[in-house]
């Protein structure tokens, strides 16, 4: 058999890692549902022209085609036709299409969560994958969407991620900005290419302020003073309302006060004030958060793990007003996406969390000999009927070998059937009599748990 060459960018967790991932997904799902978000799932593919609406993503989209495609029922050949399909690279574009197709059957404002795989053809690196699990929450309105949802969503996400602190997940910071602040300030400076400036500011952490300033001058036609003012705005951050006054003072120095700027600052101050009461220290106003995608129109968010900032944002999103529109009706929304695979990858690679075991079984029922395997199966059935995950030994080896098999798999208890049933805790060596109809393992051993890694 030829040697298998691993494919980079496609994570496959070992059983222990899958337990960690499943726990993260369960916590997110439970928190989202507590706040009234309904779960949905959308198809994995979308028309290519729809996928390319989101901005600078054309190099990342995986095109879908059959190996022997010849064109069926008028469908064009792959690579040329209007019906060309691509794998979705996020869950927002498919959700916008879902809203348009089902608007007549949805009740607005519609709150949804969605947990699915997505695909991006980017260069794999630490925490960045070509295939990964993503968890989204969005609220969409019909015609209008009150601003208070822009306050609610980052706090819901902060709560969800905060629920993971007890297993060793680092503290999170939700960095927030408002596109109206940036656009109002840039236009007040006399800069017209707002989207271009936002794309350059979005590169600050990657290439640094000097290079960003050069790009603003060379590609956006900004003067040196204008570029400096843009960088000064991006340098403002904090958890208190004085952030708003610092922006106003900067705008006054450059004659850049506009009504759009004021509208954005009012919204940003509302978010900061609410966050300081409900999640002190978690939400930080950071004026360099730009989210270079061109459909955001209000609040924008990025989330980092404290102490692991080099990983980049594990959760991002913002307000969008025109992504879902059929020409007659518009469905504005606000949403956040968690890169679950990125988060799990860091938890595992940094040794922050571990699973108590990689298999669900709490008990391994031993087999004395193959002639009595039916008796072992009967014990297992009785334990499973009461919700105790149970496996049966694969062979009637010596009991010592069966115990070692359980130990290697992390199964804490071995059951010895017979006239007098015995169950052994293989960690302590304690062995006692037990009845399959009544015995239960300690609650901590019933199922695999995710705990902080020792040390």
N, C-alpha and C positions, 0 to 999 in steps of 0.2 A: 504494500500500500504506500502511495506517495506521501511524503511528509506534509502535514497540514500547515499552511502558512497563515498566521493570525491576521485578521483584518483590523486595522486601527480605526478607532472612532465608533465602534459598535460594542458597547459594554455588555458583558455577560457576567452576572454575579454568581459566585459560588453559593450554595444553599444558605450559609450564614449571612452573606451579603443580601440575598433575596429577602431574608427575614427582616433585615434592617430597612430595605426599601419598602416592603409591605407595611411595616409599622409607620413609616413616614406618610405613606399614602393614606392609611387608615386615619391617622391623626388629622391630616388635612381635610379629608372627606367629612369626618365627624364635625370638625369646627365649621366648615362651610355649611353643612346642613343645620347646625345650631342657629345659624344666622339666616336661615330661610332660602338658601340657594338650592335650586333643583338640579339634579345631575342629568346631563345629556351626553350623547356620543354622535359624532359626525363621521362621514366616510373619510377614508385615507387620501383620496385623490380629489383634485379640483381642476377645472379647465385652466390651462396654462395662463391665459390672458387675465384671469382673475387673480391668480397667485402673484403675477407681476405688478399688481396695482400697489403693493405695499412700499415701494421705494427701491432702494439699492439691494435687490435680492436675486437678480437674474442669474448670478454666478453660483448661487446656492441651491437652486431648485433641481431636484431629480426628476427627469422626464420619464414618463411611464410608456412603455411600448412592448408589444409582443415580439418574440424572436422571429416569428414567421409572419408578421403583420403584412397584409397585402391591400388593406382597405376594404371594409365591409359596409354594406348598406349606405354607401355614399360617404362614409367616414374617410377623411383624408389620410394619407400615409403619415407615419410618425415623423415629426420634425417640420411638417409643412402646413398642416390643416388647422382649422378653427377648433376642431374637437380634440386637439392634442391635450393630454392630461399630464399632470405632475403630482408628485407626492407633496402633501401639505408640509410646510416648514414651520408653521406655528398653528395655533388654534383660533386665532382672532379672525383671520380672513374666512375660514370655513364657517365660523359662528355668524359673521355678518351675512353670508349667503343663506344660512339656516334661518336667520330671523326674517329675511325677505321672503323666503319660500313659505314660511309658516306664520306670517304676521297675523293672518286672519284667525288663527287658532291659539295664539298666545295672549296672555293677560299682561299688560304693561303697567308699571315697569316690570320687566322680566329679569329675574335674578337666576343665573345659571352657574354651575361649576362643571368642569370638563377635565377628565384625566385620560390622556391618550399619548401614544407615541407620535413623534414628528421626526422629519428628516431634513438635514441641511448638508449640502455638499461643501463644507468648509474644511480648512486644514485642522485635523485633530490635534489637540494639545491638552494640557492639564485642565480638566473640567469641561472641555468642549468636545462634543461628540457629533458624529454624522447621524446617528439615530439615538433618540433619547426620550424619556418620559417627561411630560409637561403637565402641570396642573394649573388651570385657569379659573378665575372667577370674574364675572362681568355682570353689570346691570345695564340694561338697555331700555330706553323710553321711546314712546311714539310721539314724534314731533318735538318734545322737549324732555329734559332730564334735570331735575333740581340739583343744585350744586352740592347739597349735603351728601350725595352719594360719593362725591370725590373725597369727602372726609371719611365716610364710612369704610370704603374698601381698603385703604392702607391699614386702618386699624384692625379690620377683620384679618388681614394677612399677617399683621404683626402678632395678633393673638394666636393664630394657627401655628406660626413658627415658634412662638413663645412656649406653646404646649410641648415642644420637643426639648426644652431645656433640661428636663429631668432625666433624659437619657444621655446628656453630654453634648448636645448641640450648642455651639457657641451663641452668645448673645447676638441679636440682629439689630441693624440700624436701617430704617427706611428713610432714604434720602428723597426729598420732594422739591419740586420746583413748579412753576406755572409758565406755560408757553406764552401766555399773554404778557407776562412781565418781560420776558426776553424780547418778544416781537415789538412791544411798545417801546422798550428802551432802544433797540436797534433803529427803529423808524424815527425815534426822536433824535438820534445821532445823524440821521440822513442816509442810513443804509437801506437799500431796497431789497437786496438778495438775502432775505431773512433765512430762508431754508438753507442756503449755502453756509451762512454764518453758523447756524445751529449744527450742521454736519461737522464743521471744523471744531467747534467748541466741544462736541461729543468725543473728540480725539484727544482731549487734554491729558487724560491719565496715561495715554499710550505714547504720545510723542512730545509732551511738555509744552509750556506756554510760549517759548521762543519760536518753536517750529509752527505752532498754531498761528501766532502773530504774522509770521512770514506768509502762511497760506491765506490768511485774511486779506493781506495786502495784494498778493499775487493773483489770487483766484476770485476773490469777492470785490476787489477794487477799493478796499477800505484804506483810508489814510492811516498813517502811523498813530495819530492821536485817537482815531476811532477804534483801531485795533486794540490799543491800550485800554480804552474804556470798556470794550467788550470783555477783556481779560480781567479787569477790575471787578466787573459785575460777577463774573464766574468765580471770583475769589471770595465772595460773601457767603457765609454759612453760619448756622447756629440753631439752637432750640427755642430761643426766646423771640418775642415780638420786636426786639430792637433790630432784627434782620430787616424788617420792613422799612424802618427809619434809615438804616444805612443805605438801602437801595435808593430811597428818595433823596438822600443827601448826595449820593453819587450822580443821580439824574440831574439834580440842580446844578452841580458843578459843570456838567457838560450841556446844560440846556436841553435835556432829553426827557422832560416830563410830558407824558401824553395821557389821554384818557384811557387808552388801552392798558398802559402801564399801571395806572391807578386801579383799574378793574381787576387786573391780575394780582396786585398787592392786597386788595381787599379780600380776594378769595384765599390767597396764601395765608394771610393772617388768621382767617377763620379756621383753616386747617391746623395751623400751628397751635392756636389757642385750644382747640378741641383735643388735639393730641397730648398737649401738656397736662390735661386733666385725666384723660383715659389711659394714656400709655406714656407716663413721664420718661423723657430721655430716649425714647425709642424712635420717634420721628424727628428728623433733622432737616431744616430748610437748607438746601445746597443749590446755589444759583448756577453751578456748572453742569447740573443735570439737564441734558438737552434732549436725549432720545431722538437721534437723527432721523427717525422715520417721519415721513411728511404728513401723516394724517392726524397726528396729535394736535389738539386745539386748546387744551386747558392744563390741568394738573398732569405732571409726569412724575414717575416714581422709579427708583432703583433701590435694591436692598443688598446689603453686604453683611458678611459674617465678621463680627469683631475679632481681630487677631488673624483673620484670613482674607484681608482686603485684596491681596494680590490675586485671588481667585476671580475677582470681578463680581458683577452683580449676579446673584442667584435668583432674583425676582425683579421683574420690571413691568411697566405698563403706563397707562395714562388715559386721559379723556379724549374721545374722538367723536366728532359731530357729523361727519359725512361719509364714513366708511360704509355704512349700511343705508343705501338710498336707491329707490327704484325710479327716480326722476320726479315722482309725484309726492312720495312720502319719504321722510327722513327719520332714521332711528338712531339718535345719539346715544352714546354709551361711555362707560368707563370700566376699565378692567386691569387685572394684574395677572402675570404668569410666573409660576415657580418652575425653575429648571430642576426637576426632582433628581434626575440622573447626575447633574452637576453637584447637587447637595450631597447625595449619597456617596458619590465618588470621593469627595473631600472627607466625609465622615470616616470612610473606610481607610483611605490612603494615609490619613493623619493619625489613625489609631484612636479616634475619639470615642467610638462606640463599638459594642460587640453584641452578638446574640448569645443567649445562654446555651442554645444548641441550634443546629442547622436543620433538624428534622422535627416534624410535629409530634412524633410518638413520645409519650411519657413512659410507656411500659413496653418491654420486650417479653413476650411469653415464650419461655423455653420449651423445647421439644425433647422429651426423653428418648424416644425412638420413633421412627416413621410410622410404626403401627399405632402409636397413640397421638399422632398429629391432630386427629379430629378433636381430641380432648383439649388440646391447646387452642385450636380454632374456636371451640365453644367458650373458653375463658375470654378470649379476645372479643368475641361477639358480645358477651355480657358486659364487658368494660366499655366497649364502644357504644352500646345501647344507652349508657349513662353519660355519654359525652366525653369519655376519656380516650384520647388518641392512643392507639395500641397497634403494635406490629407483632408478628410471629417470627421466631427464628427461622432462617432460611434452610437450616439443616440440623439434623440430630447429632451434632458434634458433642464433645465433652462439655460439661457445663462451664468449665473454666474458659473454653474457647467462645462459648455463647456470651458469657459475661464480657469478655474482651471485645467482642463484636458490638455489644451495646455501648461499651465505654467509648470506642472509636467514633461511634455515631452521636454520642452525647446523650443517649437515652439513660435517664437516671435510675429506673427501676427494672429489675428482672423478676418475672413471675415464674414460680416453679409449680406446675399443676400436679395433682396427685390426690391421694385420700385426704391429706391435710395440706391445703394450699399454703404456700409460703411466698412472700414477696421480699426482695432484697434491695435495699438502697445501696447501690454499688459505690457510692461516694464515701459513705460512713462505714459500710460493711454490716450495718444493722439488718437483721432478717427476722421477720415476724410472721405469725399466722395471719391469713387474710381470707375474706369471703368475696368472690367476684360480684356478688349482688349488693355489697355495701361499702367495700373499700374505696377510698379516694386518695389520690396523692395530695400533698400540700398545694394550696392554690398557686404558689409561686412556680411549681413544677408542672402544672397542668398543660401549659402551652409554652412555646419558645417566647422569651422576652428579650427586649433590647435594653441594654444597660450601659452606663458609662464604662469605658475600658479601664481596667485596673492600672494604677500608676499614672 
